[in-house]
Amino acid sequence: MTTELSTTSLKSLPPALAAVVKSWVDQNGISTELESVKGNAPRDTIRACLSVFRYMASTEDRSYGAAVGRRLKMAEIKIKFSEAGSSNLPAGRAVSAQTTCEILVYKDMCNVFGTLHGGCAAYMTDICSTSSIVALGIVNGVDATGVSQAMNLIWHKAVKTGAKLRIVSNTISQEGRIRVCRCEVRSGSEFDASLTDQGIKDVGWR
């Protein structure tokens, strides 16, 4: 399996962004992590999505929270495709995407009470929810990068130091310039929801 990132895989992105993402991947590599990402998404899509995710989350001298972002591991990328007669879309069109990321909670992610800090939780849900929107955009050849316009976070229970988190993001809508997604931060032995977020992204802002 090839792990080389081609500019063709990033054709849905603005040329300038595609160029810096490819440059980052060429310098830092994603081959080890790429092999562990599961899901039914095409391998080119997984490679491109992981590349954008890594660039956005792990570039310490350019992005906020990179010390935490580097620890986020992309575990799965799933795409739901339309079926003949099931919608107004042509058969085989990607209609939604789900991404799953995992991370362990360390002390530097917590407040003085030893529980996950709200600011850190917001950062992780923001970047992880974007990954599902970007994945759907890549499959459909649409630029889905942009910035967050609104986030609605609801805590269901505290998350303590040492917990393993599973952050699951699902696209809801990708029409026009506004994209909507739902993100759940799951923890515990049953990985039930600790935090949910419905986020709105605006692709018109740069």
VEXVEX-157185 format. One record per residue: residue number from 1; residue in one letter; x, y, z of N, C-alpha, C in turn. Coordinates in steps of 0.05 Angstrom, whole numbers. Last residue first. Layout:
<r NUM, A, <X, Y, Z>, <X, Y, Z>, <X, Y, Z>>;
...
***
This chain:
<r 206, R, <-237, 658, 119>, <-209, 648, 117>, <-191, 664, 136>>;
<r 205, W, <-304, 638, 110>, <-284, 654, 125>, <-257, 641, 123>>;
<r 204, G, <-337, 602, 85>, <-332, 627, 72>, <-312, 645, 85>>;
<r 203, V, <-348, 559, 114>, <-326, 555, 95>, <-321, 581, 80>>;
<r 202, D, <-362, 552, 180>, <-367, 570, 157>, <-343, 569, 138>>;
<r 201, K, <-394, 504, 221>, <-370, 514, 208>, <-378, 531, 184>>;
<r 200, I, <-421, 488, 282>, <-427, 500, 256>, <-401, 512, 245>>;
<r 199, G, <-433, 432, 325>, <-417, 454, 315>, <-425, 462, 287>>;
<r 198, Q, <-453, 406, 383>, <-463, 410, 356>, <-449, 435, 346>>;
<r 197, D, <-427, 360, 428>, <-424, 386, 416>, <-437, 386, 389>>;
<r 196, T, <-424, 327, 492>, <-433, 329, 464>, <-431, 357, 454>>;
<r 195, L, <-390, 286, 537>, <-394, 313, 527>, <-405, 311, 498>>;
<r 194, S, <-393, 234, 550>, <-385, 252, 571>, <-391, 281, 563>>;
<r 193, A, <-428, 176, 529>, <-422, 204, 524>, <-415, 220, 550>>;
<r 192, D, <-392, 114, 540>, <-416, 130, 537>, <-409, 159, 537>>;
<r 191, F, <-356, 70, 540>, <-352, 93, 522>, <-378, 107, 517>>;
<r 190, E, <-357, 33, 578>, <-377, 30, 557>, <-374, 52, 536>>;
<r 189, S, <-317, 51, 612>, <-316, 24, 602>, <-335, 19, 579>>;
<r 188, G, <-303, 120, 593>, <-313, 99, 611>, <-311, 72, 597>>;
<r 187, S, <-326, 165, 541>, <-307, 155, 560>, <-319, 133, 577>>;
<r 186, R, <-333, 209, 485>, <-342, 185, 500>, <-319, 175, 517>>;
<r 185, V, <-357, 264, 457>, <-333, 255, 472>, <-342, 233, 490>>;
<r 184, E, <-386, 275, 395>, <-389, 264, 422>, <-362, 256, 433>>;
<r 183, C, <-412, 323, 350>, <-388, 310, 361>, <-394, 300, 389>>;
<r 182, R, <-442, 339, 289>, <-446, 332, 318>, <-422, 316, 327>>;
<r 181, C, <-444, 394, 243>, <-435, 367, 251>, <-442, 364, 281>>;
<r 180, V, <-453, 433, 184>, <-461, 427, 212>, <-453, 398, 218>>;
<r 179, R, <-432, 487, 144>, <-430, 458, 149>, <-437, 453, 179>>;
<r 178, I, <-447, 536, 96>, <-449, 528, 124>, <-449, 497, 127>>;
<r 177, R, <-449, 546, 43>, <-424, 553, 57>, <-424, 544, 86>>;
<r 176, G, <-486, 490, 17>, <-478, 518, 16>, <-452, 523, 31>>;
<r 175, E, <-490, 434, 61>, <-501, 449, 39>, <-492, 479, 40>>;
<r 174, Q, <-481, 392, 96>, <-458, 404, 82>, <-468, 419, 57>>;
<r 173, S, <-500, 366, 159>, <-507, 381, 135>, <-482, 393, 122>>;
<r 172, I, <-476, 329, 194>, <-505, 331, 193>, <-513, 344, 167>>;
<r 171, T, <-422, 283, 207>, <-433, 306, 192>, <-464, 305, 193>>;
<r 170, N, <-398, 265, 271>, <-415, 258, 248>, <-424, 283, 234>>;
<r 169, S, <-345, 240, 311>, <-357, 263, 298>, <-373, 254, 274>>;
<r 168, V, <-323, 219, 373>, <-337, 211, 348>, <-351, 235, 336>>;
<r 167, I, <-270, 203, 411>, <-284, 227, 401>, <-296, 221, 374>>;
<r 166, R, <-256, 171, 467>, <-263, 165, 440>, <-280, 188, 430>>;
<r 165, L, <-207, 171, 518>, <-229, 184, 504>, <-232, 174, 476>>;
<r 164, K, <-188, 144, 578>, <-185, 142, 549>, <-210, 153, 536>>;
<r 163, A, <-164, 178, 636>, <-185, 166, 620>, <-178, 164, 591>>;
<r 162, G, <-125, 206, 662>, <-120, 177, 656>, <-141, 164, 640>>;
<r 161, T, <-167, 249, 698>, <-140, 244, 688>, <-137, 214, 684>>;
<r 160, K, <-238, 245, 682>, <-215, 247, 700>, <-188, 240, 686>>;
<r 159, V, <-293, 281, 665>, <-273, 262, 654>, <-248, 266, 670>>;
<r 158, A, <-361, 287, 687>, <-333, 296, 687>, <-316, 273, 676>>;
<r 157, K, <-418, 287, 642>, <-404, 277, 666>, <-375, 286, 664>>;
<r 156, H, <-440, 319, 604>, <-457, 299, 617>, <-445, 287, 642>>;
<r 155, W, <-439, 384, 577>, <-426, 364, 593>, <-446, 345, 606>>;
<r 154, I, <-445, 410, 514>, <-461, 401, 537>, <-446, 379, 552>>;
<r 153, L, <-432, 463, 471>, <-422, 441, 486>, <-439, 435, 511>>;
<r 152, N, <-437, 487, 411>, <-456, 484, 434>, <-447, 459, 449>>;
<r 151, M, <-407, 536, 371>, <-404, 510, 384>, <-423, 509, 408>>;
<r 150, A, <-400, 569, 308>, <-414, 566, 333>, <-408, 538, 344>>;
<r 149, Q, <-361, 573, 269>, <-379, 596, 273>, <-393, 594, 299>>;
<r 148, S, <-296, 553, 253>, <-320, 548, 269>, <-335, 574, 272>>;
<r 147, V, <-274, 555, 183>, <-271, 561, 212>, <-298, 556, 226>>;
<r 146, G, <-251, 509, 133>, <-262, 535, 141>, <-258, 540, 171>>;
<r 145, T, <-260, 459, 82>, <-244, 472, 103>, <-256, 499, 109>>;
<r 144, A, <-283, 435, 40>, <-299, 436, 65>, <-283, 448, 88>>;
<r 143, D, <-288, 434, -27>, <-271, 446, -6>, <-289, 450, 19>>;
<r 142, V, <-305, 371, -56>, <-314, 398, -47>, <-295, 408, -25>>;
<r 141, G, <-304, 318, -71>, <-290, 338, -87>, <-297, 366, -81>>;
<r 140, N, <-327, 280, -39>, <-344, 292, -59>, <-330, 314, -76>>;
<r 139, V, <-284, 267, -6>, <-297, 246, -22>, <-313, 258, -45>>;
<r 138, I, <-274, 317, 17>, <-254, 304, 1>, <-266, 283, -17>>;
<r 137, G, <-321, 325, 47>, <-314, 343, 26>, <-294, 331, 7>>;
<r 136, L, <-317, 285, 85>, <-339, 285, 66>, <-333, 302, 42>>;
<r 135, A, <-270, 303, 112>, <-271, 277, 99>, <-293, 275, 78>>;
<r 134, V, <-286, 353, 133>, <-265, 352, 112>, <-266, 325, 97>>;
<r 133, I, <-323, 334, 170>, <-332, 352, 149>, <-312, 352, 126>>;
<r 132, S, <-290, 305, 204>, <-312, 291, 190>, <-322, 308, 167>>;
<r 131, S, <-255, 345, 223>, <-245, 322, 208>, <-266, 308, 193>>;
<r 130, T, <-285, 379, 255>, <-276, 388, 228>, <-267, 365, 211>>;
<r 129, S, <-287, 350, 301>, <-312, 353, 285>, <-305, 362, 257>>;
<r 128, C, <-234, 356, 319>, <-244, 329, 311>, <-269, 331, 294>>;
<r 127, I, <-231, 410, 331>, <-214, 399, 309>, <-223, 372, 300>>;
<r 126, D, <-272, 414, 371>, <-271, 432, 347>, <-255, 419, 325>>;
<r 125, T, <-259, 378, 409>, <-283, 374, 394>, <-284, 391, 369>>;
<r 124, M, <-210, 401, 427>, <-210, 374, 415>, <-236, 369, 399>>;
<r 123, Y, <-227, 451, 448>, <-207, 450, 427>, <-209, 423, 412>>;
<r 122, A, <-263, 435, 488>, <-273, 450, 465>, <-253, 449, 442>>;
<r 121, A, <-227, 410, 523>, <-249, 394, 510>, <-260, 408, 486>>;
<r 120, C, <-197, 454, 538>, <-184, 432, 524>, <-205, 415, 509>>;
<r 119, G, <-236, 483, 565>, <-222, 495, 542>, <-209, 473, 525>>;
<r 118, G, <-251, 449, 607>, <-270, 456, 586>, <-257, 467, 561>>;
<r 117, H, <-206, 397, 627>, <-212, 425, 626>, <-232, 431, 602>>;
<r 116, L, <-219, 338, 661>, <-214, 350, 635>, <-224, 379, 634>>;
<r 115, T, <-197, 340, 729>, <-216, 333, 709>, <-211, 349, 683>>;
<r 114, G, <-167, 358, 772>, <-160, 333, 759>, <-180, 323, 739>>;
<r 113, F, <-177, 407, 792>, <-191, 385, 805>, <-185, 358, 792>>;
<r 112, V, <-152, 443, 760>, <-140, 438, 787>, <-153, 415, 802>>;
<r 111, N, <-161, 411, 695>, <-162, 434, 714>, <-150, 426, 741>>;
<r 110, C, <-121, 380, 643>, <-141, 381, 664>, <-140, 406, 680>>;
<r 109, M, <-80, 370, 610>, <-106, 374, 597>, <-128, 379, 617>>;
<r 108, D, <-37, 355, 639>, <-36, 382, 627>, <-61, 388, 611>>;
<r 107, K, <-48, 302, 653>, <-51, 323, 673>, <-52, 351, 660>>;
<r 106, Y, <-85, 270, 599>, <-61, 274, 616>, <-66, 299, 634>>;
<r 105, V, <-125, 222, 571>, <-125, 248, 585>, <-102, 250, 604>>;
<r 104, L, <-112, 195, 506>, <-112, 192, 535>, <-111, 219, 548>>;
<r 103, I, <-154, 189, 448>, <-133, 203, 463>, <-135, 196, 492>>;
<r 102, E, <-180, 182, 382>, <-175, 172, 409>, <-152, 187, 422>>;
<r 101, C, <-233, 192, 335>, <-206, 198, 344>, <-204, 188, 373>>;
<r 100, T, <-271, 178, 279>, <-267, 172, 307>, <-238, 176, 314>>;
<r 99, T, <-319, 206, 234>, <-291, 201, 242>, <-290, 195, 272>>;
<r 98, Q, <-365, 199, 183>, <-360, 196, 211>, <-331, 191, 216>>;
<r 97, A, <-407, 231, 134>, <-381, 220, 143>, <-379, 218, 173>>;
<r 96, S, <-455, 227, 81>, <-447, 234, 108>, <-420, 220, 114>>;
<r 95, V, <-460, 217, 27>, <-480, 234, 39>, <-473, 242, 68>>;
<r 94, A, <-429, 208, -35>, <-425, 208, -6>, <-444, 227, 7>>;
<r 93, R, <-462, 172, -86>, <-454, 199, -76>, <-451, 197, -45>>;
<r 92, G, <-484, 125, -103>, <-455, 126, -99>, <-445, 153, -89>>;
<r 91, A, <-536, 151, -143>, <-525, 129, -128>, <-495, 131, -126>>;
<r 90, P, <-551, 221, -136>, <-544, 198, -153>, <-532, 176, -135>>;
<r 89, L, <-604, 243, -92>, <-576, 243, -101>, <-571, 219, -118>>;
<r 88, N, <-652, 238, -70>, <-651, 253, -95>, <-623, 254, -107>>;
<r 87, S, <-654, 169, -47>, <-653, 198, -43>, <-653, 211, -70>>;
<r 86, S, <-659, 116, -60>, <-662, 123, -32>, <-662, 153, -27>>;
<r 85, G, <-648, 102, -113>, <-676, 104, -104>, <-680, 113, -76>>;
<r 84, A, <-586, 75, -97>, <-605, 80, -119>, <-634, 81, -108>>;
<r 83, E, <-556, 105, -40>, <-564, 82, -55>, <-585, 90, -76>>;
<r 82, S, <-500, 143, -18>, <-528, 141, -25>, <-532, 116, -42>>;
<r 81, F, <-454, 124, 33>, <-460, 130, 6>, <-489, 127, 0>>;
<r 80, K, <-417, 144, 88>, <-443, 132, 80>, <-449, 142, 52>>;
<r 79, I, <-353, 129, 112>, <-369, 144, 94>, <-395, 130, 87>>;
<r 78, K, <-308, 133, 166>, <-329, 118, 153>, <-346, 137, 136>>;
<r 77, I, <-248, 125, 196>, <-262, 143, 178>, <-282, 127, 162>>;
<r 76, E, <-213, 118, 258>, <-231, 107, 237>, <-244, 130, 221>>;
<r 75, A, <-172, 141, 289>, <-177, 112, 290>, <-193, 102, 267>>;
<r 74, M, <-124, 188, 298>, <-146, 182, 281>, <-149, 151, 280>>;
<r 73, K, <-105, 212, 360>, <-100, 191, 340>, <-126, 186, 324>>;
<r 72, L, <-76, 265, 392>, <-101, 255, 380>, <-94, 236, 358>>;
<r 71, R, <-27, 286, 403>, <-34, 261, 416>, <-60, 250, 406>>;
<r 70, R, <-24, 334, 376>, <-6, 313, 367>, <-14, 286, 379>>;
<r 69, G, <-59, 366, 407>, <-67, 357, 380>, <-50, 334, 370>>;
<r 68, V, <-28, 381, 451>, <-50, 362, 454>, <-58, 350, 427>>;
<r 67, A, <8, 414, 425>, <18, 395, 444>, <-3, 373, 450>>;
<r 66, A, <-24, 450, 396>, <-10, 428, 382>, <1, 407, 401>>;
<r 65, G, <-53, 494, 412>, <-60, 468, 423>, <-45, 444, 411>>;
<r 64, Y, <-52, 533, 353>, <-58, 531, 381>, <-63, 502, 389>>;
<r 63, S, <0, 531, 303>, <-27, 526, 312>, <-29, 524, 342>>;
<r 62, R, <53, 538, 289>, <33, 552, 273>, <4, 549, 285>>;
<r 61, D, <89, 507, 315>, <96, 535, 312>, <75, 551, 297>>;
<r 60, E, <65, 456, 313>, <67, 470, 338>, <73, 499, 335>>;
<r 59, T, <21, 422, 280>, <42, 442, 273>, <46, 461, 295>>;
<r 58, S, <-21, 387, 290>, <6, 380, 300>, <28, 400, 294>>;
<r 57, A, <-70, 398, 268>, <-69, 392, 297>, <-40, 391, 307>>;
<r 56, M, <-64, 408, 213>, <-79, 427, 230>, <-74, 423, 260>>;
<r 55, Y, <-35, 363, 197>, <-24, 390, 193>, <-38, 410, 211>>;
<r 54, R, <-70, 322, 211>, <-44, 324, 223>, <-32, 352, 221>>;
<r 53, F, <-114, 334, 177>, <-118, 332, 206>, <-91, 336, 220>>;
<r 52, V, <-91, 328, 126>, <-102, 354, 134>, <-104, 355, 165>>;
<r 51, S, <-78, 272, 130>, <-57, 293, 125>, <-66, 320, 133>>;
<r 50, L, <-126, 248, 137>, <-107, 246, 158>, <-85, 267, 155>>;
<r 49, C, <-148, 260, 86>, <-161, 270, 111>, <-141, 270, 134>>;
<r 48, A, <-113, 231, 52>, <-116, 260, 49>, <-128, 272, 75>>;
<r 47, R, <-120, 178, 70>, <-93, 190, 69>, <-95, 221, 68>>;
<r 46, I, <-175, 171, 62>, <-163, 169, 89>, <-136, 183, 90>>;
<r 45, T, <-176, 177, 6>, <-191, 195, 24>, <-180, 195, 52>>;
<r 44, D, <-146, 134, -10>, <-137, 161, -17>, <-151, 182, 0>>;
<r 43, R, <-178, 91, 9>, <-152, 97, 22>, <-141, 124, 15>>;
<r 42, P, <-247, 106, 20>, <-225, 99, 2>, <-198, 107, 15>>;
<r 41, A, <-277, 84, 82>, <-270, 105, 63>, <-247, 96, 45>>;
<r 40, N, <-288, 47, 120>, <-295, 40, 92>, <-288, 61, 72>>;
<r 39, G, <-238, 35, 171>, <-261, 48, 159>, <-265, 40, 130>>;
<r 38, K, <-177, 54, 208>, <-197, 35, 197>, <-219, 50, 183>>;
<r 37, V, <-109, 67, 213>, <-136, 79, 210>, <-155, 60, 195>>;
<r 36, S, <-59, 45, 213>, <-77, 37, 235>, <-105, 49, 232>>;
<r 35, E, <-30, 67, 171>, <-35, 38, 171>, <-55, 29, 192>>;
<r 34, L, <-24, 120, 187>, <-42, 114, 166>, <-49, 84, 166>>;
<r 33, E, <18, 120, 225>, <-10, 124, 234>, <-30, 116, 213>>;
<r 32, T, <61, 110, 189>, <56, 92, 212>, <27, 95, 221>>;
<r 31, S, <58, 154, 152>, <55, 126, 143>, <48, 107, 166>>;
<r 30, I, <65, 206, 153>, <41, 197, 167>, <38, 166, 163>>;
<r 29, G, <116, 259, 153>, <106, 232, 148>, <82, 224, 164>>;
<r 28, N, <145, 307, 152>, <140, 294, 177>, <130, 265, 174>>;
<r 27, Q, <152, 325, 99>, <174, 329, 119>, <170, 311, 143>>;
<r 26, D, <106, 311, 72>, <131, 303, 61>, <154, 304, 81>>;
<r 25, V, <69, 338, 105>, <69, 309, 104>, <95, 298, 93>>;
<r 24, W, <82, 392, 92>, <84, 382, 119>, <86, 352, 120>>;
<r 23, S, <71, 392, 36>, <98, 398, 46>, <102, 387, 74>>;
<r 22, K, <15, 383, 37>, <33, 363, 25>, <62, 367, 34>>;
<r 21, V, <0, 430, 63>, <-6, 404, 75>, <12, 383, 64>>;
<r 20, V, <16, 469, 26>, <29, 468, 53>, <24, 442, 67>>;
<r 19, A, <-17, 455, -18>, <12, 455, -21>, <26, 454, 7>>;
<r 18, A, <-69, 461, 0>, <-60, 435, -9>, <-30, 433, -10>>;
<r 17, L, <-69, 517, 9>, <-71, 499, 31>, <-61, 471, 24>>;
<r 16, A, <-65, 535, -45>, <-45, 543, -25>, <-45, 524, -1>>;
<r 15, P, <-111, 512, -70>, <-84, 504, -78>, <-63, 511, -57>>;
<r 14, P, <-163, 488, -27>, <-151, 511, -41>, <-122, 504, -47>>;
<r 13, L, <-182, 419, -39>, <-173, 441, -22>, <-163, 464, -38>>;
<r 12, S, <-192, 379, -75>, <-215, 394, -66>, <-207, 418, -49>>;
<r 11, K, <-143, 354, -84>, <-153, 372, -104>, <-177, 389, -96>>;
<r 10, L, <-113, 318, -56>, <-120, 343, -42>, <-133, 363, -61>>;
<r 9, S, <-99, 278, -90>, <-115, 271, -66>, <-126, 295, -52>>;
<r 8, T, <-65, 305, -124>, <-92, 297, -134>, <-110, 290, -111>>;
<r 7, T, <-18, 309, -98>, <-34, 333, -99>, <-62, 327, -109>>;
<r 6, S, <-8, 250, -57>, <-7, 264, -82>, <-24, 289, -81>>;
<r 5, L, <30, 219, -9>, <8, 237, -13>, <11, 252, -39>>;
<r 4, E, <46, 151, -2>, <54, 177, -13>, <29, 194, -17>>;
<r 3, T, <38, 101, 13>, <32, 121, 33>, <39, 149, 23>>;
<r 2, T, <13, 43, -19>, <29, 67, -21>, <20, 87, 1>>;
<r 1, M, <17, -24, 0>, <0, 0, 0>, <18, 25, 0>>;
***
